[in-house]
Amino acid sequence: MSGSVEGVFFDLDKTVIARAGMHSLGTRFFQEGLITRRTVARSLYAQTVYKYLGANERRLKRLENAVLNLTQGWEQSMVLRVVTEALGEIITPLIYREAMDLSDLHHLAGRKGFLVSASPEEVVGPMASFLGVDGYIGSRSRVDEDGKYTGELMFYAYGPYKVEAIATLAADEGIDLSSSYAYSDSYTDVPMLEMVGHPIAVNPDRVLTKVAKERGWEIDETSEETKVSRPYLVRTLRNVALLVAVLAGGSAPFVGRSLLAERRDHQPSY
């Protein structure tokens, strides 16, 4: 049953931030002694491939398997700490100014905003809190009783699974998808874009560009990145720290919904 609330669903990589979130954290994981120089080099190569060729199911599957194998045995609390510490230094400079402004403008219009990504919830959750959206959907890895990753996935926020998760979220939140918005750069998100009344292709890959033109979807090319002011950074990182504490407790993929209800109070940055 459709609701009366309008929603906004943002993909993360190359839609909100200029590069893949997990790849951008490679240097920090190396500094923590978790990965080797060879792994960092592979990550840089993968970023180049992603930038010029875009995402597809095969590449995303390879990335998923690589991340699961790499992180097996890592402590979740350590990953959350690294991500939180890296937000201000590494991730923030990659955020598109237009993405932040759009998030604010949709909020001012009374719409509920959600970050939806196949990236791990340890990355998506803090990013959602940082951006001030109402909630998020991210992939979840299995963690054993000692708080370490087992190398298995409990939920993969990709393709049909992402669509199912959005449909469930919309039903729970009373969101009318026919009047809602979705933003993505990849043709792999066509099913998500098809769900809403206002699909927008942001920095689209070649296939999504073709699909968007054929269907008359809006196409938005963003290029301007912005750094967030220090006072705002300090304030939002407090919220991120709260979310990280809940994530470490092993809550559900939609945990961000309640914690992110209190929006940031700054105006759009023009």
Short mmCIF file of the C-alpha atoms (twelve columns), coordinates in Angstrom:
data_MODEL
# 
_entry.id   MODEL 
# 
loop_
_atom_site.group_PDB 
_atom_site.id 
_atom_site.type_symbol 
_atom_site.label_atom_id 
_atom_site.label_alt_id 
_atom_site.label_comp_id 
_atom_site.label_asym_id 
_atom_site.label_seq_id 
_atom_site.Cartn_x 
_atom_site.Cartn_y 
_atom_site.Cartn_z 
_atom_site.pdbx_PDB_model_num 
ATOM 1   C CA . MET A 1   0.000  0.000   0.000   1 
ATOM 2   C CA . SER A 2   1.494  3.342   -1.059  1 
ATOM 3   C CA . GLY A 3   1.929  6.097   1.511   1 
ATOM 4   C CA . SER A 4   1.735  9.864   1.439   1 
ATOM 5   C CA . VAL A 5   5.398  10.584  2.254   1 
ATOM 6   C CA . GLU A 6   7.894  11.236  -0.528  1 
ATOM 7   C CA . GLY A 7   11.308 9.621   -0.326  1 
ATOM 8   C CA . VAL A 8   14.742 10.275  -1.816  1 
ATOM 9   C CA . PHE A 9   17.209 7.433   -2.407  1 
ATOM 10  C CA . PHE A 10  20.875 8.244   -3.051  1 
ATOM 11  C CA . ASP A 11  23.464 5.783   -4.298  1 
ATOM 12  C CA . LEU A 12  26.882 6.435   -2.692  1 
ATOM 13  C CA . ASP A 13  29.862 5.875   -4.991  1 
ATOM 14  C CA . LYS A 14  30.192 8.457   -7.816  1 
ATOM 15  C CA . THR A 15  26.774 9.833   -6.881  1 
ATOM 16  C CA . VAL A 16  27.416 11.341  -3.451  1 
ATOM 17  C CA . ILE A 17  31.191 10.888  -3.346  1 
ATOM 18  C CA . ALA A 18  33.632 11.055  -6.253  1 
ATOM 19  C CA . ARG A 19  35.232 7.634   -5.742  1 
ATOM 20  C CA . ALA A 20  34.352 4.234   -4.331  1 
ATOM 21  C CA . GLY A 21  34.233 4.537   -0.545  1 
ATOM 22  C CA . MET A 22  35.994 1.260   0.220   1 
ATOM 23  C CA . HIS A 23  38.804 1.968   -2.263  1 
ATOM 24  C CA . SER A 24  39.335 5.427   -0.784  1 
ATOM 25  C CA . LEU A 25  39.989 3.855   2.618   1 
ATOM 26  C CA . GLY A 26  42.786 1.618   1.315   1 
ATOM 27  C CA . THR A 27  45.602 3.904   2.449   1 
ATOM 28  C CA . ARG A 28  44.189 4.142   5.973   1 
ATOM 29  C CA . PHE A 29  43.853 0.345   6.232   1 
ATOM 30  C CA . PHE A 30  47.490 0.074   5.087   1 
ATOM 31  C CA . GLN A 31  48.576 2.525   7.787   1 
ATOM 32  C CA . GLU A 32  46.792 0.330   10.339  1 
ATOM 33  C CA . GLY A 33  48.807 -2.664  9.127   1 
ATOM 34  C CA . LEU A 34  45.738 -4.492  7.831   1 
ATOM 35  C CA . ILE A 35  46.698 -4.654  4.159   1 
ATOM 36  C CA . THR A 36  49.914 -4.676  2.113   1 
ATOM 37  C CA . ARG A 37  51.301 -2.228  -0.438  1 
ATOM 38  C CA . ARG A 38  50.326 -4.710  -3.136  1 
ATOM 39  C CA . THR A 39  46.712 -4.585  -1.968  1 
ATOM 40  C CA . VAL A 40  46.777 -0.765  -2.010  1 
ATOM 41  C CA . ALA A 41  48.142 -0.856  -5.579  1 
ATOM 42  C CA . ARG A 42  45.345 -3.210  -6.615  1 
ATOM 43  C CA . SER A 43  42.828 -0.876  -5.017  1 
ATOM 44  C CA . LEU A 44  44.197 2.088   -7.000  1 
ATOM 45  C CA . TYR A 45  43.965 0.024   -10.184 1 
ATOM 46  C CA . ALA A 46  40.381 -0.944  -9.340  1 
ATOM 47  C CA . GLN A 47  39.535 2.747   -8.804  1 
ATOM 48  C CA . THR A 48  40.870 3.553   -12.274 1 
ATOM 49  C CA . VAL A 49  38.832 0.752   -13.854 1 
ATOM 50  C CA . TYR A 50  35.732 1.865   -11.972 1 
ATOM 51  C CA . LYS A 51  36.247 5.496   -12.997 1 
ATOM 52  C CA . TYR A 52  36.576 4.849   -16.718 1 
ATOM 53  C CA . LEU A 53  34.548 1.668   -17.252 1 
ATOM 54  C CA . GLY A 54  31.915 1.986   -14.538 1 
ATOM 55  C CA . ALA A 55  30.343 -0.788  -12.471 1 
ATOM 56  C CA . ASN A 56  28.782 -3.983  -13.685 1 
ATOM 57  C CA . GLU A 57  27.612 -7.156  -11.979 1 
ATOM 58  C CA . ARG A 58  30.852 -9.038  -12.654 1 
ATOM 59  C CA . ARG A 59  33.098 -6.260  -11.332 1 
ATOM 60  C CA . LEU A 60  30.944 -5.729  -8.252  1 
ATOM 61  C CA . LYS A 61  30.906 -9.472  -7.548  1 
ATOM 62  C CA . ARG A 62  34.686 -9.626  -7.798  1 
ATOM 63  C CA . LEU A 63  34.976 -6.661  -5.465  1 
ATOM 64  C CA . GLU A 64  32.529 -8.248  -3.021  1 
ATOM 65  C CA . ASN A 65  34.498 -11.518 -2.901  1 
ATOM 66  C CA . ALA A 66  37.804 -9.689  -2.576  1 
ATOM 67  C CA . VAL A 67  36.559 -7.583  0.343   1 
ATOM 68  C CA . LEU A 68  35.062 -10.603 2.125   1 
ATOM 69  C CA . ASN A 69  38.298 -12.600 1.777   1 
ATOM 70  C CA . LEU A 70  40.432 -9.627  2.779   1 
ATOM 71  C CA . THR A 71  38.447 -8.695  5.877   1 
ATOM 72  C CA . GLN A 72  37.953 -12.211 7.242   1 
ATOM 73  C CA . GLY A 73  39.277 -12.176 10.790  1 
ATOM 74  C CA . TRP A 74  39.258 -8.388  11.110  1 
ATOM 75  C CA . GLU A 75  37.571 -6.889  14.156  1 
ATOM 76  C CA . GLN A 76  34.424 -4.950  13.271  1 
ATOM 77  C CA . SER A 77  35.093 -2.357  15.982  1 
ATOM 78  C CA . MET A 78  38.476 -1.614  14.405  1 
ATOM 79  C CA . VAL A 79  36.957 -1.123  10.933  1 
ATOM 80  C CA . LEU A 80  34.320 1.219   12.359  1 
ATOM 81  C CA . ARG A 81  37.032 3.227   14.115  1 
ATOM 82  C CA . VAL A 82  39.098 3.535   10.934  1 
ATOM 83  C CA . VAL A 83  36.079 4.619   8.882   1 
ATOM 84  C CA . THR A 84  35.003 7.182   11.474  1 
ATOM 85  C CA . GLU A 85  38.507 8.663   11.731  1 
ATOM 86  C CA . ALA A 86  38.823 8.779   7.939   1 
ATOM 87  C CA . LEU A 87  35.567 10.656  7.332   1 
ATOM 88  C CA . GLY A 88  36.965 14.127  7.879   1 
ATOM 89  C CA . GLU A 89  40.361 13.600  6.276   1 
ATOM 90  C CA . ILE A 90  39.660 11.257  3.354   1 
ATOM 91  C CA . ILE A 91  35.946 11.015  2.581   1 
ATOM 92  C CA . THR A 92  34.729 14.579  3.159   1 
ATOM 93  C CA . PRO A 93  36.872 16.144  0.381   1 
ATOM 94  C CA . LEU A 94  35.297 13.663  -2.058  1 
ATOM 95  C CA . ILE A 95  31.701 14.683  -1.381  1 
ATOM 96  C CA . TYR A 96  29.927 16.419  -4.252  1 
ATOM 97  C CA . ARG A 97  28.629 19.835  -3.208  1 
ATOM 98  C CA . GLU A 98  25.492 19.285  -5.282  1 
ATOM 99  C CA . ALA A 99  24.750 16.053  -3.430  1 
ATOM 100 C CA . MET A 100 24.811 17.836  -0.078  1 
ATOM 101 C CA . ASP A 101 22.658 20.661  -1.413  1 
ATOM 102 C CA . LEU A 102 20.161 18.221  -2.925  1 
ATOM 103 C CA . SER A 103 19.917 16.357  0.361   1 
ATOM 104 C CA . ASP A 104 19.166 19.608  2.172   1 
ATOM 105 C CA . LEU A 105 16.662 20.829  -0.397  1 
ATOM 106 C CA . HIS A 106 14.752 17.535  -0.373  1 
ATOM 107 C CA . HIS A 107 14.678 17.675  3.420   1 
ATOM 108 C CA . LEU A 108 13.314 21.217  3.352   1 
ATOM 109 C CA . ALA A 109 10.608 19.955  0.982   1 
ATOM 110 C CA . GLY A 110 9.579  17.387  3.617   1 
ATOM 111 C CA . ARG A 111 10.986 14.306  1.908   1 
ATOM 112 C CA . LYS A 112 12.745 11.492  3.744   1 
ATOM 113 C CA . GLY A 113 16.278 10.825  2.524   1 
ATOM 114 C CA . PHE A 114 18.113 7.493   2.445   1 
ATOM 115 C CA . LEU A 115 21.591 6.432   1.408   1 
ATOM 116 C CA . VAL A 116 21.400 3.112   -0.462  1 
ATOM 117 C CA . SER A 117 24.600 1.301   -1.415  1 
ATOM 118 C CA . ALA A 118 26.114 -2.136  -1.894  1 
ATOM 119 C CA . SER A 119 29.057 -0.920  0.179   1 
ATOM 120 C CA . PRO A 120 29.410 -2.331  3.727   1 
ATOM 121 C CA . GLU A 121 27.142 -0.761  6.323   1 
ATOM 122 C CA . GLU A 122 30.292 0.116   8.267   1 
ATOM 123 C CA . VAL A 123 30.900 2.681   5.485   1 
ATOM 124 C CA . VAL A 124 27.313 3.519   4.506   1 
ATOM 125 C CA . GLY A 125 26.065 4.071   8.053   1 
ATOM 126 C CA . PRO A 126 28.623 6.686   9.126   1 
ATOM 127 C CA . MET A 127 28.319 8.379   5.719   1 
ATOM 128 C CA . ALA A 128 24.533 8.562   6.105   1 
ATOM 129 C CA . SER A 129 24.890 10.071  9.560   1 
ATOM 130 C CA . PHE A 130 27.515 12.494  8.289   1 
ATOM 131 C CA . LEU A 131 25.239 13.645  5.439   1 
ATOM 132 C CA . GLY A 132 22.258 13.966  7.750   1 
ATOM 133 C CA . VAL A 133 19.841 11.737  5.862   1 
ATOM 134 C CA . ASP A 134 17.072 9.826   7.621   1 
ATOM 135 C CA . GLY A 135 18.447 6.326   7.160   1 
ATOM 136 C CA . TYR A 136 20.408 3.946   4.998   1 
ATOM 137 C CA . ILE A 137 20.610 0.518   3.406   1 
ATOM 138 C CA . GLY A 138 24.015 -1.174  3.177   1 
ATOM 139 C CA . SER A 139 25.508 -4.638  2.869   1 
ATOM 140 C CA . ARG A 140 26.042 -6.537  6.107   1 
ATOM 141 C CA . SER A 141 28.803 -9.056  6.804   1 
ATOM 142 C CA . ARG A 142 28.484 -11.819 9.346   1 
ATOM 143 C CA . VAL A 143 30.361 -11.176 12.594  1 
ATOM 144 C CA . ASP A 144 31.203 -13.973 15.027  1 
ATOM 145 C CA . GLU A 145 30.795 -13.906 18.808  1 
ATOM 146 C CA . ASP A 146 34.257 -12.371 19.154  1 
ATOM 147 C CA . GLY A 147 33.284 -9.419  16.962  1 
ATOM 148 C CA . LYS A 148 35.346 -10.593 13.964  1 
ATOM 149 C CA . TYR A 149 34.242 -10.950 10.350  1 
ATOM 150 C CA . THR A 150 33.678 -14.526 9.192   1 
ATOM 151 C CA . GLY A 151 34.017 -13.827 5.460   1 
ATOM 152 C CA . GLU A 152 30.284 -14.365 4.852   1 
ATOM 153 C CA . LEU A 153 27.531 -11.963 3.841   1 
ATOM 154 C CA . MET A 154 24.244 -11.731 5.709   1 
ATOM 155 C CA . PHE A 155 22.735 -9.197  3.293   1 
ATOM 156 C CA . TYR A 156 23.989 -7.862  -0.051  1 
ATOM 157 C CA . ALA A 157 22.419 -4.512  -0.999  1 
ATOM 158 C CA . TYR A 158 22.696 -5.039  -4.722  1 
ATOM 159 C CA . GLY A 159 20.341 -5.579  -7.656  1 
ATOM 160 C CA . PRO A 160 17.085 -7.299  -6.713  1 
ATOM 161 C CA . TYR A 161 18.067 -7.379  -3.029  1 
ATOM 162 C CA . LYS A 162 18.465 -3.593  -3.019  1 
ATOM 163 C CA . VAL A 163 15.048 -3.237  -4.681  1 
ATOM 164 C CA . GLU A 164 13.440 -5.544  -2.112  1 
ATOM 165 C CA . ALA A 165 15.043 -3.615  0.737   1 
ATOM 166 C CA . ILE A 166 13.794 -0.291  -0.650  1 
ATOM 167 C CA . ALA A 167 10.283 -1.688  -1.081  1 
ATOM 168 C CA . THR A 168 10.291 -2.926  2.523   1 
ATOM 169 C CA . LEU A 169 11.651 0.382   3.776   1 
ATOM 170 C CA . ALA A 170 9.049  2.321   1.792   1 
ATOM 171 C CA . ALA A 171 6.235  0.203   3.216   1 
ATOM 172 C CA . ASP A 172 7.512  0.631   6.767   1 
ATOM 173 C CA . GLU A 173 7.949  4.395   6.383   1 
ATOM 174 C CA . GLY A 174 4.731  5.019   4.447   1 
ATOM 175 C CA . ILE A 175 6.633  6.284   1.405   1 
ATOM 176 C CA . ASP A 176 4.893  6.732   -1.936  1 
ATOM 177 C CA . LEU A 177 7.498  5.515   -4.436  1 
ATOM 178 C CA . SER A 178 5.560  6.889   -7.409  1 
ATOM 179 C CA . SER A 179 6.266  10.428  -6.191  1 
ATOM 180 C CA . SER A 180 9.765  9.717   -4.835  1 
ATOM 181 C CA . TYR A 181 13.264 10.383  -6.206  1 
ATOM 182 C CA . ALA A 182 16.313 8.196   -6.815  1 
ATOM 183 C CA . TYR A 183 19.865 9.136   -7.827  1 
ATOM 184 C CA . SER A 184 22.536 6.782   -9.198  1 
ATOM 185 C CA . ASP A 185 25.491 6.665   -11.596 1 
ATOM 186 C CA . SER A 186 25.344 2.995   -12.596 1 
ATOM 187 C CA . TYR A 187 23.151 0.966   -14.924 1 
ATOM 188 C CA . THR A 188 23.155 -1.727  -12.246 1 
ATOM 189 C CA . ASP A 189 20.761 0.575   -10.372 1 
ATOM 190 C CA . VAL A 190 18.213 0.761   -13.201 1 
ATOM 191 C CA . PRO A 191 15.809 -1.436  -11.148 1 
ATOM 192 C CA . MET A 192 16.039 1.085   -8.277  1 
ATOM 193 C CA . LEU A 193 15.542 4.029   -10.632 1 
ATOM 194 C CA . GLU A 194 12.521 2.296   -12.160 1 
ATOM 195 C CA . MET A 195 10.873 2.093   -8.743  1 
ATOM 196 C CA . VAL A 196 10.390 5.840   -8.368  1 
ATOM 197 C CA . GLY A 197 8.508  8.559   -10.200 1 
ATOM 198 C CA . HIS A 198 11.580 10.796  -10.467 1 
ATOM 199 C CA . PRO A 199 14.719 8.861   -11.505 1 
ATOM 200 C CA . ILE A 200 17.898 10.920  -11.959 1 
ATOM 201 C CA . ALA A 201 21.087 9.598   -13.544 1 
ATOM 202 C CA . VAL A 202 24.083 11.279  -11.886 1 
ATOM 203 C CA . ASN A 203 27.455 11.061  -13.649 1 
ATOM 204 C CA . PRO A 204 26.001 8.051   -15.484 1 
ATOM 205 C CA . ASP A 205 28.091 5.319   -17.069 1 
ATOM 206 C CA . ARG A 206 27.637 4.690   -20.773 1 
ATOM 207 C CA . VAL A 207 24.848 2.140   -20.419 1 
ATOM 208 C CA . LEU A 208 22.861 4.225   -17.936 1 
ATOM 209 C CA . THR A 209 23.317 7.295   -20.147 1 
ATOM 210 C CA . LYS A 210 21.748 5.383   -23.033 1 
ATOM 211 C CA . VAL A 211 18.886 4.080   -20.884 1 
ATOM 212 C CA . ALA A 212 18.221 7.514   -19.382 1 
ATOM 213 C CA . LYS A 213 18.078 9.178   -22.801 1 
ATOM 214 C CA . GLU A 214 15.760 6.497   -24.168 1 
ATOM 215 C CA . ARG A 215 13.378 6.833   -21.229 1 
ATOM 216 C CA . GLY A 216 13.558 10.593  -20.869 1 
ATOM 217 C CA . TRP A 217 15.132 10.488  -17.410 1 
ATOM 218 C CA . GLU A 218 16.947 13.505  -16.052 1 
ATOM 219 C CA . ILE A 219 20.745 13.395  -16.386 1 
ATOM 220 C CA . ASP A 220 22.932 15.373  -13.980 1 
ATOM 221 C CA . GLU A 221 26.696 15.728  -14.424 1 
ATOM 222 C CA . THR A 222 28.298 16.806  -11.146 1 
ATOM 223 C CA . SER A 223 31.929 17.735  -10.751 1 
ATOM 224 C CA . GLU A 224 32.340 20.153  -7.849  1 
ATOM 225 C CA . GLU A 225 33.614 18.617  -4.632  1 
ATOM 226 C CA . THR A 226 33.479 20.425  -1.317  1 
ATOM 227 C CA . LYS A 227 35.165 20.335  2.062   1 
ATOM 228 C CA . VAL A 228 32.958 20.675  5.105   1 
ATOM 229 C CA . SER A 229 33.723 23.415  7.623   1 
ATOM 230 C CA . ARG A 230 35.388 22.326  10.862  1 
ATOM 231 C CA . PRO A 231 32.491 23.311  13.200  1 
ATOM 232 C CA . TYR A 232 30.089 21.246  11.102  1 
ATOM 233 C CA . LEU A 233 32.606 18.408  10.957  1 
ATOM 234 C CA . VAL A 234 32.929 18.271  14.755  1 
ATOM 235 C CA . ARG A 235 29.148 18.373  15.235  1 
ATOM 236 C CA . THR A 236 28.382 15.653  12.708  1 
ATOM 237 C CA . LEU A 237 31.191 13.382  13.855  1 
ATOM 238 C CA . ARG A 238 29.518 13.259  17.272  1 
ATOM 239 C CA . ASN A 239 26.444 11.801  15.573  1 
ATOM 240 C CA . VAL A 240 28.633 9.396   13.619  1 
ATOM 241 C CA . ALA A 241 30.245 8.189   16.861  1 
ATOM 242 C CA . LEU A 242 26.788 7.408   18.273  1 
ATOM 243 C CA . LEU A 243 25.835 5.428   15.181  1 
ATOM 244 C CA . VAL A 244 29.142 3.528   15.243  1 
ATOM 245 C CA . ALA A 245 28.444 2.453   18.821  1 
ATOM 246 C CA . VAL A 246 25.071 1.028   17.777  1 
ATOM 247 C CA . LEU A 247 26.526 -0.703  14.704  1 
ATOM 248 C CA . ALA A 248 29.116 -2.393  16.869  1 
ATOM 249 C CA . GLY A 249 26.241 -3.784  18.895  1 
ATOM 250 C CA . GLY A 250 25.027 -5.773  15.893  1 
ATOM 251 C CA . SER A 251 21.734 -4.115  14.987  1 
ATOM 252 C CA . ALA A 252 19.761 -4.494  11.751  1 
ATOM 253 C CA . PRO A 253 20.680 -3.034  8.324   1 
ATOM 254 C CA . PHE A 254 18.131 -0.242  8.783   1 
ATOM 255 C CA . VAL A 255 19.479 0.814   12.196  1 
ATOM 256 C CA . GLY A 256 20.265 4.282   10.877  1 
ATOM 257 C CA . ARG A 257 16.617 5.137   10.512  1 
ATOM 258 C CA . SER A 258 15.952 6.103   14.113  1 
ATOM 259 C CA . LEU A 259 19.364 7.577   14.892  1 
ATOM 260 C CA . LEU A 260 19.439 9.749   11.792  1 
ATOM 261 C CA . ALA A 261 16.029 11.296  12.325  1 
ATOM 262 C CA . GLU A 262 17.544 14.479  13.750  1 
ATOM 263 C CA . ARG A 263 18.737 16.337  10.676  1 
ATOM 264 C CA . ARG A 264 21.684 18.687  10.454  1 
ATOM 265 C CA . ASP A 265 20.700 22.318  10.914  1 
ATOM 266 C CA . HIS A 266 22.942 24.055  8.378   1 
ATOM 267 C CA . GLN A 267 21.558 25.616  5.212   1 
ATOM 268 C CA . PRO A 268 22.465 24.429  1.692   1 
ATOM 269 C CA . SER A 269 25.961 25.562  0.695   1 
ATOM 270 C CA . TYR A 270 25.823 27.597  -2.484  1 
# 
